[in-house]
Amino acid sequence: MAFPHLQQPSFLLASLKADSVNKPFAQRCQDLVKVIEDFPAKELHAIFPWLVESIFGSLDGVLVGWNLRCLQGRVSPVEYSIAMEFLDPGGPMMKLVYKLQAEDYKFDFPVSYLPGPVKASIQERVLPDSPLYHNKVQFPATGGLGLNLALNPFEYYMFFFALSLITQKPLPGTLHIRTSDCAYFILVDRYLSWFLPTEGSVLPALSSSPGGPNPSPAPRTPTMPFASYGLHHTSLLKRHISHQTSVNADPASHEIWRSETLLQVFVEMWLHHYSLEMYQKLQSPHAKESFTPTEEHVLVVRLLLKHLHAFSNSLKPEQVSPSTHSHATSPLEEFKRAAVPRFVQQKLYLFLQHCFGHWPLDASFRAVLEMWLSYLQPWRYAPEKQAQSSDCQARCVSERWAPFVQENLLMYTKLFVGFLSRALRTDLVSPKNALMVFRVAKVFAQPNLAEMIQKGEQLFLEPELVIPHRQHRLFTAPTFTGSFLSSWPPAVTDASFKVKSHVYSLEGQDCKYTPMFGPEVRTLVLRLAQLITQAKQTAKSISDQCGESTAGRPFLSWLGFCSTDTNGSYAANDLDEMGQDSVRKTDEYLEKALEYLCQMFRLSEAQLTQLTLALGTTQDENGKKQLPDCVVGEDGLVLTPLGRYQIINGLRRFDIEYQGDSELQPIRSYEIASLVRVLFRLSSAINRRFAGPMAALCSRADFLGSFCRYHLTEPGLADRHLLSPVARGCAARRPRGPRLSLRFLGSYRTLLSLLLAFFVASLFCIGPLPCALLLVLGYLLYAVAMTLLTERSKLHHL
């Protein structure tokens, strides 16, 4: 991409571009280190935009750069170690940033690549609510194209670094890379640990070249009010021209300008893709999504949230409460107190709302779920957590966290309702879905947490006295001055007012709040409890069916000497693939989830039993699951709305059977196509030639007749009256009478079994012919045994 601020060609830039094509990666990085050390800032500022783009890729995604999102230490250890050393917070690249920072260089960043709400706001001449963009918008000269932000080197570097998570698409073959092992993910963790330290109160000193000037802090925001979302729109151009005042920042804020910038860039680039107005528009079923996050994106955001909790919880005990705030508090300590509610809360809430409403109903939602649960549990990242004993008993959530719960009420309540609506539409028989329900129930069932949420709801639902119009905006869009610290509003001790301010700022003044412990949500919880009970029964039924099919399978079918059952039920979830251990896990997850839900919402056993019976989840007399709810129509069975609901959620299902000629079924992937066709012609010829003798044998009343009927007669179909006319026609066209089928010999498994048998026989030196005779004799003995068992079973029923 082109950079308009580069007026003249740079020989250093041309040389580095040529080296990037001709030299290996390690040599290029060594040369860059020497260039950064030896050249003055005047020369380095010309190569800086190109270097940043060559590392993180272009904003349009065409240039990949170093592909940090796919670079792993165990795959490419040399390139990984070189890249991590070069981009480390104390490495050469950051030294270049600080070297340019000292000279107060500016670099243009196109507004068109900013997140949607920010771009739309600036294009409408309304300054976004984040101070990150304040006094940076540059309008094009006459004939110029597009709006730009004038960024200092640190901001420019972090903009590209953060946006590369979104703009760079994964290369083919990299979809299964573990995100936490990639260079990008580890760099995010290093930058967070460096610029948002959890230990100490002073950031690491800025690095610069020996003997050079100390880098100056980033230009600060001058004292000036600006328009925000939901307020009146003022011309940005007019204000920008008339307010070119000199920067007069609070000297105390110099200590944390990098921390401020890093957090704002990460939050803006990763979370600020939805505004309140945009979120409300997306509730329409015809709305088109403007941005869809990836699972990798969500995992990186979760890393940010976990570190922010640890960063905020590293406050000194006497500074935790806002009421103890004094002028003696360091800027970094004050920043810890205000970082999450000021910069993160609103944008994260809209981001989570979008994910809950638009993420696919599959197991990948686990990443969003864990990100949400990480934010809801700041006590997990508190220093005192390390001193607790490691017993397995559930710990009571301390009252210390009541203000956090109240000031994040919608994060707990409304998103919990959103999760309920998702859970009611998923297949809970799947172990992965059952695990997600278990995780949410376990977190919300922590002792004292439900009481805190109820207290927060009571504070919100208290009758309002006199709240001035838009007064809640104090907490979300204060007037900004030199630093966000000087604009942070004084502490408000009215808990009810703080909760109302939180809700109104996230949902709007006219929001309709649904209490989490009210009757509507309780009904949803009861429905979920009923589905959990049904899912447990379905899992047990599937387990029993698997056991029965395994126990009833002929011995030689394990070796492929019997036809495969093609009329088995379809696999509705991953339970069938994982086996009995999966059934056990599903049952455990659902059992504990049901227990936690009963604790939270005080559900009695009688209520669960009544719901189960009322919704028709009882089993029939034979102990098998009932068919989906349906009625008998002219064309056979017709599903009712309840039946469709049961099938969609995997609660009940029909036994799907092939109704045509079993010999004419499609050739399977485990069969040899040409051999199956030859065996079909051979068996058809035998059946035509010996149809009469086989029928005579099957009509005999002695043992030989029973033997022939068991192995030659095509099984009949039960319950023909339940079939549709089409199915009855298919069944009527099936050839009746005794038939010989040789199709089972056409499978790979049968051939491999024969080869194995001959190999074993050769080990005993009995020769191929005796081996074949033994196999035939074994099969005949097995057939006789099955015939005797069948006759005995018939006599027993009589």
TANORGI-V53665 format. One record per backbone hydrogen bond with DSSP energy under -0.5 kcal/mol. NH is the residue of the N-H (numbers start at 1). CO is the residue of the C=O. Records with the same first field share a line. If there is no record, write none. Layout:
BEGIN
NH: CO, CO
END
This chain:
BEGIN
4: 2
6: 3
7: 5
14: 10
15: 11
16: 12
17: 13
18: 14
19: 15
20: 16
21: 17, 18
22: 18
23: 19
28: 24
29: 25
30: 26
31: 27
32: 28
33: 29
34: 30
35: 31
36: 32
37: 33
38: 34
39: 35
43: 40
44: 40
45: 41
46: 43
47: 43, 44
48: 44
49: 45
51: 47
52: 48
53: 49
54: 50
55: 51
56: 52
57: 53
58: 63
61: 58
66: 55
67: 64
70: 67
71: 67
72: 70
73: 181
76: 72
80: 76
81: 77
82: 78
83: 79
84: 80
85: 81
86: 82
87: 83
88: 84
91: 88
93: 86
94: 88
95: 91
96: 92
97: 93
98: 94
99: 95
100: 96
101: 97
102: 98
103: 100
104: 101
105: 100
107: 151
109: 149
111: 147
113: 110
114: 111
119: 115
120: 116
121: 117
122: 118
123: 119
124: 120
125: 122
126: 121
133: 130
134: 131
136: 133
137: 133
138: 148
139: 137
144: 141
148: 138
149: 109
150: 136
151: 107, 149
156: 152
157: 153
158: 154
159: 155
160: 156
161: 157
162: 158
163: 159
164: 160
165: 162
166: 163
167: 163
168: 164
169: 167
174: 171
177: 174
179: 177
181: 178
182: 179
183: 68, 71
184: 68
186: 182
187: 183
188: 184
189: 185
190: 186
191: 187
192: 188
193: 189
194: 190
195: 191
196: 192
204: 194
212: 209
221: 482
224: 222, 480
231: 228
234: 232
236: 125
239: 235
240: 236
241: 237
242: 238
243: 239
244: 241
245: 243
253: 250
254: 251
255: 252
256: 253
257: 254
260: 256
261: 257
262: 258
263: 259
264: 260
265: 261
266: 262
267: 263
268: 264
269: 265
270: 266
271: 267
272: 267, 268
273: 271
274: 271
279: 275
280: 276
281: 277
282: 278
283: 279, 280
284: 281
287: 284
293: 291
298: 294
299: 295
300: 296
301: 297
302: 298
303: 299
304: 300
305: 301
306: 302
307: 303
308: 304
309: 305
310: 306
311: 307
312: 308
313: 309
314: 310, 311
315: 312
319: 316
320: 317
324: 321
325: 322
329: 326
334: 330
335: 331
336: 332
337: 333
338: 334
339: 335
342: 338
343: 339
344: 339, 340
345: 340
348: 344
349: 345
350: 346
351: 347
352: 348
353: 349
354: 350
355: 351
356: 352
357: 353
358: 354
359: 355
362: 360
365: 362
366: 363
367: 364
368: 364
369: 365
370: 366
371: 367
372: 368
373: 369
374: 370
375: 371
376: 372
377: 373, 374
380: 377
381: 378
382: 379
385: 382
386: 383
387: 384
388: 385
397: 447
401: 398
402: 399
405: 401
406: 402
407: 403
408: 404, 405
409: 406
411: 408
412: 408, 409
413: 409
415: 410
416: 412
417: 413
418: 414
419: 415
420: 416
421: 417
422: 418
423: 419
424: 420
425: 422
426: 423
428: 426
430: 427
434: 430
435: 431
436: 432
437: 433
438: 434
439: 435
440: 436
441: 437
442: 438
443: 439
444: 440
445: 441
446: 443
449: 446
450: 446
452: 448
453: 449
454: 450
455: 451
456: 452
457: 453
458: 454
459: 455
460: 456
461: 457
462: 458, 459
468: 466
471: 468
473: 470
474: 471
475: 472
476: 473
477: 473
481: 483
487: 483, 484
488: 484, 485
493: 491
495: 493
498: 494
499: 495
500: 496
501: 497
502: 498
503: 499
504: 500
505: 501
506: 502
507: 503
508: 504
511: 508
513: 511
515: 513
518: 515
521: 515
522: 518
523: 519
524: 520
525: 521
526: 522
527: 523
528: 524
529: 525
530: 526
531: 527
532: 528
533: 529
534: 530
535: 531
536: 532
537: 533
538: 534
539: 535
540: 536
541: 537
542: 538
543: 539
544: 540
545: 541
546: 542
547: 543
548: 544
549: 545
550: 546
551: 547
552: 548
553: 550
557: 554
558: 554, 555
559: 556
560: 557
561: 556
566: 564
572: 570
576: 573
578: 574
579: 575
582: 579
583: 579
584: 580
585: 581
586: 582
587: 583
588: 584
589: 585
590: 586
591: 587
592: 588
593: 589
594: 590
595: 591
596: 592
597: 593
598: 594
599: 595
600: 596
601: 597
602: 598
603: 598
608: 604
609: 605
610: 606
611: 607
612: 608
613: 609
614: 610
615: 611
616: 613
617: 612
620: 624
623: 620
631: 638
633: 631, 636
636: 633
637: 722
638: 631
640: 629
644: 640
645: 641
646: 642
647: 643
648: 644
649: 645
650: 647
651: 646
652: 646
656: 654
664: 661
665: 662
671: 668
672: 746
673: 671
676: 672
677: 673
678: 674
679: 675
680: 676
681: 677
682: 678
683: 679
684: 680
685: 681
686: 682
687: 683
688: 684
689: 685
690: 686
691: 688
694: 690
695: 691
696: 692
697: 693
698: 694
699: 695
700: 696, 697
706: 702
707: 703
708: 704
709: 705
710: 706
711: 707
712: 708
713: 708, 709
714: 737
722: 719
723: 720
728: 724
729: 725
730: 726
731: 727
732: 728
733: 729
734: 731
739: 712
745: 742
746: 743
747: 744
748: 670
751: 747
752: 748
753: 749
754: 750
755: 751
756: 752
757: 753
758: 754
759: 755
760: 756
761: 757
762: 758
763: 759
764: 760, 761
765: 762
766: 761
770: 766
771: 767
772: 768
773: 769
774: 770
775: 771
776: 772
777: 773
778: 774
779: 775
780: 776
781: 777
782: 778
783: 779
784: 780
785: 781
786: 782
787: 783
788: 784
789: 785
790: 786
791: 787
792: 788
793: 789
794: 790
795: 791
796: 792
797: 793
798: 794
END
